[in-house]
Structure formats: structure tokens, C-alpha cells
């Protein structure tokens, strides 16, 4: 297991040496730490990384390799890696998944969760009833259920939770990303064209001088359109959860918008817009902006752009209390309708491939609420969105 880990670090361009690896083995054999993944992280970083400039690179490589692992077994030097992975993340066959039935709605799920919290007194793993791990129960983590509540721990990747019971941390999108794809660069030109408007009011001094000289000294004034970046944009960005798959694409789009729009205001939301938004993900619980205040603050001449994959449980859009994180008093659909009524020029940019939209129920719901003004984040999709916003 540790040999594979060592090779993984080398493949991640970390300058770890054989001597450092042997030092880590010696520390493990002397039981310097217990079977804790956190303790192993600090020990391996101290043993293998000698330059603090490589800490971030080590963190990414470590997280990718030990994703889902909670503890290092005492005989980690002997057990095969694949066997360990199967213990920490159970795989379910198509037949098993088909046999698991949803409980019949968010209210029933919450009622059953309250009952289990009163009954259950200890940790549970596997099974289909209790709050635990690696099972088919609607409550817990690491297993599978078509409609459940994830309680602690990371997602197993099925993305079927209708609520998440944990303190979740998101990262702000970087607005200084260098645009890395040709499509986004070309889209940037479309955004520039969309952002500029004006009339023939500005004197073209160079052309006036040349034309006057060619006209034997008689003044020949030349005018050009005055180029003002006057378009005002309000951008609402989905962050966290399934949007983690689209960080690079979203950051490129966000960078383009900040470059091109002089009057750009932005806020974050998770999955669907509710009664508050935020600007800084690290302080999203302490610094919130009421959505009602956003509706009052910005005039109707702002172009409203949503950026999100619209992939979530339909409850999050259609039902009060449906938010994956807290009990919202009004359904997300209510807030989306208020926003599009306030800002008549709006569009939703979806980084998910357009070919999968018809298979996601939540995308169909939001697309209907957006009056079909949902566009993929492609060259053609952005062109269509910009034409819609410039009408």
C-alpha cells in the first residue's frame, strides 16, 4: 500500500526520495502513530516533504489517493490496496440499486430520521435501517439509496442525497484564471461585443488629421462610435457539490466576465437560490445577503446570468424545506421566479453537456422556470445566450 502511495507522489511530481520513504516505513513499524488517517497525513508530510512550497501539491496528491479512507489499518504494509478500498466504499450492483426503494418524499424521510435519532445509540455499518456507513439505509454515508440524507462523511459519488447533515466548506471561484481553451477565448470576444454600445460621438483625431492633410488643409472631421462598457451584469454562481466537476470551466467564464464587464456584480448560491446569497465562501454563514435586498438594490436594466449545472434533487427546487443544507421557508422555484420577473433580460449558463439535460429531472424543472433560456457553456451556447441578453 505504501509503495503505491510513494509512486503516486512521484507521479504527482513531488520530489520524494527513497531515503525519505524508508524513514516513513520505519516510523510506521515503530508505531509512532495510531491507525488514524489524520495522524498518517502529518507523519507522511513531515517525512516526505522537505520544502513547504510543496505542501499544497502534497495535499492534493494525498487527498486523491486516500479519498474515502477513514483509518490506516495496523497491517497496512501487507494488505492489498484494492481490498482496503472495497472496505471503505462499498460497490452496489445494478440489481441491488434497483431493489432499493425511495421512502416516498422529503417529509417522510425527515420523520423517519427523527425516529432513528431517538432510537439509535451506537455506530452502525452496513444494513438498510440505521444511520450508518456503506449500507442501503437512506441515512448515513458511503452506501447507496436513491433518496436519502447524508449524515457526516464524504459522498460516495452517487449524488442522490436530498439533504446533507454536515458543515460544508466551499472555495471561491478564482477570477484571475488565464483562459485556457479556444472556445472560452472566442466566447470572450462575444462577451466584449455584447458589452459595448454607443453612438457616433467621439472624435477620431488620427483620421481627422490624415483626412485634413489629404484635403489640402481643409478641415475634414471624422467621427467614430464612442465605446463605453455600459452593460450592467448581475451574475449568480452555483458553488460546491456537483459544481466541483466544473470548477475550471466556471473559473474561465468568471474571469472572462470580470475582464469584460465594468459593471459586474456577483453572488454565490448552492444548487438553487433561496432567501440569501453570499460573496465569500469562507464567510458564507457570517456574511449573508438577503435575496430580497438583492432584488431591491439592482435596477431592472441589469442582465441576470445564472451559472450552474442545475443538478440536484427536485425537492430543492419545488418544495419548502427542500434545501440540501437548511430548512428554507419558501421553495427555490419561488425565488427563481422573483428574480426573472425583476430582471427581464436573463439567461442560465449550464456547464453540463446539453445531451444529458433531458435525463436530469431538476434541469428540466429549472429550464422551464427559465422559460427555456438555458444554454450550454460552449461557443455556440454562449453566442445564443449573448444574443438573448442583448435584445
N, C-alpha and C positions, 0 to 999 in steps of 0.2 A: 504493500500500500504506500509506504513512504518513498519507495523507489519511483513509483509512478508520480507521486506528488513532486519529487525532486525534478523529474524530467518535465513535468508540466510547468514548473517555474522556469526551467531553462528555455522551454519553447515560448514562454511569455517574455523572453528577452531580459530576464533577471540574471545578473552576474553572480550566481551562487556556485560555490566550488565544492569539490569532493570533501575537502577537509571540514568545511562548514556543515556539510551533510552528515559526516561521521560524528561531529560534535553533537548534532541533534539526536542521532541514534543513541549515543552514549547517555545523553540526558534522559531519553525515554526508558532505556534499560535500567537506569538507576532510580526510576520512578520519581523524578523531580517534580512532576505534575500529576494530578489525578486525571480520570477519564473525562475531562471537560474540553469541549471544542474551543471555548474561550481561552482556557489556560494553554492549550496547544497552539493557538494562534500567537499569543505573546511569546511563548518559548521558541517557536519556529521563526518568528520575525527577528527575535534577538539573536538567534543562532545563525540565520542565513543571510540577513540583510545588514550590511555594514555601512550603508550610505542612506541617510534619511531621505534623500531625494527619490529613492526607490520605494518608499513606504506606500505611496498611492498605487504604484504598479503591483506591489506585492498584495495589497488589499484586494484588488480586482482579481488577480490570479487565484488567491486563496478562496475568495467568495465563489468563483466559478467552479473550483474543484470540489469544495465541501458543501455545495448548495444542498440544503435539506438535512445535513448531518447535525445531530444534537450532541453527540459524545464520541470520544475516541475509545474503542474497547481496549482492554488491557493487553490483549494479544494481537494488537493492530499490526505487528510486524509479520504475522503469519497468515492472517485471514485474507482471502482474495477480495479485491476492491469491489467487483461486481456483486458478490454476495452481500457485502455490507450495504451497498446502495439499495439492494432489494429490501433489506430490513427496514430502511428508513423511509422508503417511498414505495408503498405497495402498488403493484400494477393490477388493473382490473380488465378482464376480458370484455368483449362486446356483449356477451351473453349476461355477464354479471351486471353490467351497467344497465342493460335493458330490463333486468329483473327488479331494479330499484325504482320504486315509485315515489313521485313527489308527494308531499304531505297535503297539498290542496290549498295553498295560499299563505301569504305572509302572516296573517292573523293567527292561523293555526300553528305555524312554525313558532311564533313568539310565545304563544300559550304553552306549547309543549316544552320549550326551553325553560320557561319559568318553573314548570313542574319538575324537570330534571335537576335544576339548580337546588330545589328543595330536597330532592331525594338522594342525589349522588353525593358521596362523602369521600371518595378517593379517585386517584387517577385510573383511567381505563384505556386499553389499547385494543384496536380491532373491534369487531362486532357491529351491530346495527341499531343499538338502542342508546347507550350512554354517550356523554360528552367525552370524546377521546380522540385517538390518532389512528390513522391507517385502516379505518373501517368504512362501513357504508351508512353509518348514522348521519342524520342531517346536521349534527352538531360536533365540532372539533376541527381537526386539520389533518392533511396528509392522505386522506382517503378520497372517496368519490360519493357524491349524491347529486342528483340533478337539480336540487333546490334546497340548499342548506344555509347554515350560519357558521362561518369560520370563526373559531374561538382560539385565539393565540396561534403562534407558529406561522410559518410561511405557507403560501399557497402551493398545492401540489401541481398546479398548472392546468387544472380543469376549468377554472373560472366560472363556476356555477353558483358561487355564494351570492345570496341576496342581501346579506349583511355581514360585516366584519367587525368582530369584537377585539380590537387592539388599538394601540396608539400608533398610527401610521405616519411615516415621515416621507415627504416629497422633496424633490430638488427643483429649484427654479430653472427654467429654460435659459440657456446661455444666449445672449443677444450679440455676442462678438464672434460667432462661429463664421469661419471663412466658407463661403458657399462652395460645395464640393462636387455638385453634379451639374451637367449641362442643362438639364431640364429646369432646375431651380434658377440658374443664371438667366435663361431665356425668360422665365416667368418674372424675374426681377425687372426686365425691360417692359413687360406688360404692366407691371405694377407702376413703373415710372410713368408710362404713357397715361395710365389711369389717374395718376396723382397730380398731373399738371394740367392747368387750364388757364385761359387768359384771352385778351383781345390785342389787336394791333395798336399798342400804346407806347411801346418802348423804342427809342431812337437807336438805330443801328449805326453807330458812329463810324466804324471802319468802312462800311458800304457807302455811307453818305460822302465821306471824303473821296473815295475812289470814283464814285459817280460824278461828283462835282468836278474833279480833275478831268475826267473824260468829256465833260460837258463844257469845256473851255472856261471854267471858272464860275459858270452859273450854278447857283446853289441847287442841288438835287437831293432832297431829303428822302431817306429810306427808313421805313419802319419795319419792325419785326414783332411777332407776338410776345407780349410780356409773360415770362414764365414764372408763375407762382405755384408753390406747392400748397395749395389751399384746401385740399381734401382733408376732412377730419375722419379718423377711423377709431372705432371702439372695438378692440379685439379681446375675445373671451377664450381662454385656452384651457382645455381639459388637461389634467396632470395626474400622474400616478396610475397604478393598476395596469390595465391593458395598454395605456398610452406609453408605458415603458418600452414597448416594442417599436415605437415610432419617434423616439427622442431625437435622433439625428435629423430626420426629415422635418420635424416640427421646429427644431432649433434653426435650421437653414431658412425655413419660411419666416420665422420670427425675426431673424437677423435681416432678411430682405425687407420686411415691413418697417423695421426700425430705421433702416437706411433710407428708405424712400418716402416715408410719411413723416412730415414735420410735426403734424398734429396727430400723434398716436397715443391713445390711452389703452392700457391692457390690464386685465384681471385674470385670476385663476379660478377654476372650479374643478370638482372631481365628479366625473361621469355625467351629471346633469346639474343645471343651475337651480339653486333653491333660494332661500331668503338671505344669503350672504355670499360674498366673494372675498378674495384676498389678493394681495400683491406680492407678498413674500412668503414662500412655503415654510420656512423655518419658524415664522411667527404667525402662522395662519390661524392658530387658536387664540392668540392675544390681539392681533390686529385684523379685524374683520370689517368689511364694508357692506352695509345693508344694501340689498339689491334695490329696495325702494329708493334709497338715496342715489344710486346709480341712475335709475330711471328719471329722477328729478334733476340731477346735475347736468346731464348731457342733452343738448338740443336734438331735435328730430333730424337735423341735417347731417348727423354723424352716420357714417357707414358702419354697420354692425357686422363683424365677422366672427363666427364661431369656428374654433379649431378643435376637433375631437373625433374619436373613432365611433362614437355613439353606440358602443358595445357594452351592454350591461343587462341586468335583469329588467324586464318590462315594468316590474313594480316600482323601480326607481324613477320612472317617468310618469306613471299613471296613478300612483296611489300615495296618499298622505302617509308618512312614516316609512316610505319605501327606500329612503336613502340608505346606502350601504354602511354609513358611518353614524348617523344620528336620526332622531325621530323628527322629521320635517313636518310642520303643521299643514302645509299645502303641497300638492303634488308638483313634481317638476314641470309637467305639461302646462300648469297654470302660469308658472314664471316664464317659460319659453314663449307662451302666447302674449304675455305682457310686454316682453322685450321686442318681439317682432311687430307688435302694434305701435309701440313707441318709436321704433326706428324702421320706417318703411323700406329702406334700402338695406337689405341684409342678405347674407349667404352663409352656408355651413360648409367648411372645408374638411373633408374626411380622408385621413391618410390610409385607411383600409382600402384594398383594391376594390374597384367598383363591382367586380364579378362576384364578390361574396356578400354584397349588401342584401340580396334577396333571401339569404339564408339566416340573417340576423333579425329577429323579431323587433328588437329595440331600434335598429336602424330604420326599419320600415315605419315605426311609430314616429320617430323624430323627423324623418323625411317628410312625412305627412304634415307634421306641425310646422315644418319649414316651407310648406307649400311647394314641395319638390325642389327647393333651391339648395340642394346638397350636391357638392361637386368633389371629385377626387383630387388629390394633390398631385396632379400631373400637368404637363404643359397645356394639353387641351382643356383639362378641367379648370385650371386657373384662368385661362383665356375666357372660358364661358362665365366663370364667376365674376371676372372683372367687367365683362360686358353687362352682366346683370346689375352690378353695383353702380355702373356709370350711367344708367338710364335715368 
